[in-house]
Amino acid sequence: MEPNRVQFLENKTLLITGASGFLSKVLVERVLSLQPNVKKLYLLVRASDNKSAEQRLHNEVFEKDLFKVLRKNIGDESLNALISEKVVPVPGDITLNNMGVSDFNLLQDMMQEIDIVFHAAATTRFDERYDVALRINTFGALNVLNFAKKSVKAQLLLHVSTAYVCGERSGLIQEIPFAMGETLHGKNKVDINTEMQLVEQRLEQLAEQGCSEEETKHAMRDLGLKRAKLFGWSNTYSFTKVMGEMFVGHYRGNMPIVIIRPTMITSTFSDPFPGWIEGVKTVDTVIVSYGKGMLKCFLVDKKTACDIIPVDMVANAMIATAAEHFHDSGSHTIYHVASSYRNPIMYKQIKEISIRYFKKSPLLGRSGMPIVPKAPLLLSTKAMFRLYTSLRFKLPLQVLGLLSITFPSQFGNNYQHHNREFKMAMRLVKLYKPYLLFKGVFDDRNLETLRIKNEAKEMNDLPAFSPKCIDWEDYFINTHIPGLATHVLNK
Ligand SMILES: NC(=O)c1ccc[n+]([C@@H]2O[C@H](COP(=O)([O-])OP(=O)(O)OC[C@H]3O[C@@H](n4cnc5c(N)ncnc54)[C@H](OP(=O)(O)O)[C@@H]3O)[C@@H](O)[C@H]2O)c1
């Protein structure tokens, strides 16, 4: 008889990359809470030596509120004992061969013992420097795969990608892999090694021209966006992530591969407690800017779904899919972890819910007074957004700019206020446009099939990972926005 999904982790040794990141630390908490009889957790973090890796894990993972339930349930002492017995801090860097693990004995132990590799480390900046994103998201994925292949016992690499590797598409988006070199417009193939050579040549040129660090950073950011667009992707992040998927799929050999493609990850739905979150990304940037009274208008298609998925559901899905494909020689399976197909929430609803939330529970401004934000105007096309911003901000901005020089005390504040609002709206729109105007729906048939199979075999000892059970209104009002206020804005 097959073991249950959680039972499966018993006596297994796992490597988790990106351990200091949002998703991985939830995975670590889930594993230790659900299966304390896991054999060992090798947690890879960027650090110069063992001591600083251990320090980072202590400060950035185990000391977080995320662990308060486990701490309360088993007590401080037992949790500390569990961590020192099971957790091995690994100082490393995935851009390097052997993931930068330089301690020979540690490397040998890892290669002898690891059963499953969970690879979630990445740079998640949409407009990251091309050299940085290519090294981490693309070649880093290859380094992790090579490490997994060299490990004697490893029987699965679970690689975390993103649903938006599909580019700006519409209709139902299926869970299919990308072939090596495939592009979105089907024209000229992308050669990943040539991309790296291009990056190195450009860096040499910039050095020869005596460019400053700042100039080099801008040039490398521009290069990433240019190359991404050339092959059909809208930003450097999704382009370098898709090339990471290509490497992993193409060079996998007999190593079973699971590629998890989450959409926008939000706060915990229920485990270890509702509403835990770290950092402000994608749709949350918009919600927080609105709550702070800094968002007057925005570019978004109200009628489209905003595909978000709570982080604990992603972590649970990672455990369930790992259990399913462990030992599944040479398999290559893609899982969308998404909500837009089974239980969509529309941008229009998020706007209405956020207005209601901040009306009832406003954020406090610097003066300690409640901020009363006005309902933002949602514009659904780039042309409308450009027209609106030029009328609302640009023309008055020029006039106000002149007036503020002549009469600084009367007009200076007004000018600065408009300027801030304008810059905020433009920055958010520029970064998140591909997500906000996204017309596609992510088919999550593979995960749904797995859920049904688990239920039929009564193997469902994992907490929920189906978006069907989410009441979005309740989640936003009682879990997610309060979670942002407490854990991110510290209100
Ligand atoms: N968050 C989302 O909404 C979302 C949605 C879809 C997919 N994803 C994917 O989910 C995964 C996790 O995302 P996240 O939100 O948890 O990201 P995150 O919070 O930014 O964490 C990224 C982690 O990767 C580590 N990392 C970066 N470069 C590294 C390197 N060279 N060597 C070793 N570690 C490195 C970071 O370490 P440092 O602490 O040293 O920087 C950090 O621990 C990523 O693969 C991402 O693409 C995320």
Ligand as a Chemical Component Dictionary entry (heavy atoms), coordinates in Angstrom:
data_LIG
# 
_chem_comp.id                   LIG 
_chem_comp.type                 NON-POLYMER 
_chem_comp.pdbx_formal_charge   0 
_chem_comp.three_letter_code    LIG 
# 
loop_
_chem_comp_atom.comp_id 
_chem_comp_atom.atom_id 
_chem_comp_atom.alt_atom_id 
_chem_comp_atom.type_symbol 
_chem_comp_atom.charge 
_chem_comp_atom.model_Cartn_x 
_chem_comp_atom.model_Cartn_y 
_chem_comp_atom.model_Cartn_z 
_chem_comp_atom.pdbx_ordinal 
LIG N1  N1  N 0  6.192  35.008 -4.606 1  
LIG C1  C1  C 0  5.423  34.782 -5.668 2  
LIG O1  O1  O 0  4.354  35.390 -5.840 3  
LIG C2  C2  C 0  5.835  33.721 -6.669 4  
LIG C3  C3  C 0  4.923  33.398 -7.684 5  
LIG C4  C4  C 0  5.260  32.412 -8.605 6  
LIG C5  C5  C 0  6.464  31.763 -8.511 7  
LIG N2  N2  N 1  7.333  32.103 -7.513 8  
LIG C6  C6  C 0  8.598  31.357 -7.447 9  
LIG O2  O2  O 0  8.668  30.781 -6.159 10 
LIG C7  C7  C 0  10.018 30.703 -5.730 11 
LIG C8  C8  C 0  10.147 31.336 -4.366 12 
LIG O3  O3  O 0  9.718  32.686 -4.450 13 
LIG P1  P1  P 0  9.692  33.611 -3.161 14 
LIG O4  O4  O 0  8.566  34.555 -3.312 15 
LIG O5  O5  O -1 9.821  32.786 -1.962 16 
LIG O6  O6  O 0  11.033 34.444 -3.401 17 
LIG P2  P2  P 0  11.919 35.235 -2.354 18 
LIG O7  O7  O 0  11.204 35.484 -1.090 19 
LIG O8  O8  O 0  12.474 36.398 -3.111 20 
LIG O9  O9  O 0  13.091 34.210 -2.048 21 
LIG C9  C9  C 0  14.059 33.895 -2.996 22 
LIG C10 C10 C 0  15.117 33.095 -2.306 23 
LIG O10 O10 O 0  16.123 32.725 -3.261 24 
LIG C11 C11 C 0  17.386 32.950 -2.675 25 
LIG N3  N3  N 0  18.426 33.155 -3.681 26 
LIG C12 C12 C 0  18.481 34.110 -4.620 27 
LIG N4  N4  N 0  19.630 33.997 -5.324 28 
LIG C13 C13 C 0  20.295 32.937 -4.797 29 
LIG C14 C14 C 0  21.548 32.349 -5.086 30 
LIG N5  N5  N 0  22.338 32.803 -6.051 31 
LIG N6  N6  N 0  21.928 31.270 -4.355 32 
LIG C15 C15 C 0  21.151 30.796 -3.356 33 
LIG N7  N7  N 0  19.962 31.337 -3.030 34 
LIG C16 C16 C 0  19.541 32.408 -3.741 35 
LIG C17 C17 C 0  17.182 34.203 -1.839 36 
LIG O11 O11 O 0  18.243 34.323 -0.938 37 
LIG P3  P3  P 0  18.656 35.715 -0.249 38 
LIG O12 O12 O 0  17.830 35.771 1.001  39 
LIG O13 O13 O 0  20.105 35.545 0.013  40 
LIG O14 O14 O 0  18.340 36.802 -1.210 41 
LIG C18 C18 C 0  15.849 33.860 -1.201 42 
LIG O15 O15 O 0  16.025 32.981 -0.117 43 
LIG C19 C19 C 0  10.852 31.377 -6.812 44 
LIG O16 O16 O 0  11.391 30.389 -7.633 45 
LIG C20 C20 C 0  9.846  32.208 -7.581 46 
LIG O17 O17 O 0  10.224 32.374 -8.917 47 
LIG C21 C21 C 0  7.047  33.058 -6.585 48 
# 
loop_
_chem_comp_bond.comp_id 
_chem_comp_bond.atom_id_1 
_chem_comp_bond.atom_id_2 
_chem_comp_bond.value_order 
_chem_comp_bond.pdbx_ordinal 
LIG N1  C1  SING 1  
LIG C1  O1  DOUB 2  
LIG C1  C2  SING 3  
LIG C2  C3  SING 4  
LIG C2  C21 DOUB 5  
LIG C3  C4  DOUB 6  
LIG C4  C5  SING 7  
LIG C5  N2  DOUB 8  
LIG N2  C6  SING 9  
LIG N2  C21 SING 10 
LIG C6  O2  SING 11 
LIG C6  C20 SING 12 
LIG O2  C7  SING 13 
LIG C7  C8  SING 14 
LIG C7  C19 SING 15 
LIG C8  O3  SING 16 
LIG O3  P1  SING 17 
LIG P1  O4  DOUB 18 
LIG P1  O5  SING 19 
LIG P1  O6  SING 20 
LIG O6  P2  SING 21 
LIG P2  O7  DOUB 22 
LIG P2  O8  SING 23 
LIG P2  O9  SING 24 
LIG O9  C9  SING 25 
LIG C9  C10 SING 26 
LIG C10 O10 SING 27 
LIG C10 C18 SING 28 
LIG O10 C11 SING 29 
LIG C11 N3  SING 30 
LIG C11 C17 SING 31 
LIG N3  C12 SING 32 
LIG N3  C16 SING 33 
LIG C12 N4  DOUB 34 
LIG N4  C13 SING 35 
LIG C13 C14 SING 36 
LIG C13 C16 DOUB 37 
LIG C14 N5  SING 38 
LIG C14 N6  DOUB 39 
LIG N6  C15 SING 40 
LIG C15 N7  DOUB 41 
LIG N7  C16 SING 42 
LIG C17 O11 SING 43 
LIG C17 C18 SING 44 
LIG O11 P3  SING 45 
LIG P3  O12 DOUB 46 
LIG P3  O13 SING 47 
LIG P3  O14 SING 48 
LIG C18 O15 SING 49 
LIG C19 O16 SING 50 
LIG C19 C20 SING 51 
LIG C20 O17 SING 52 
# 
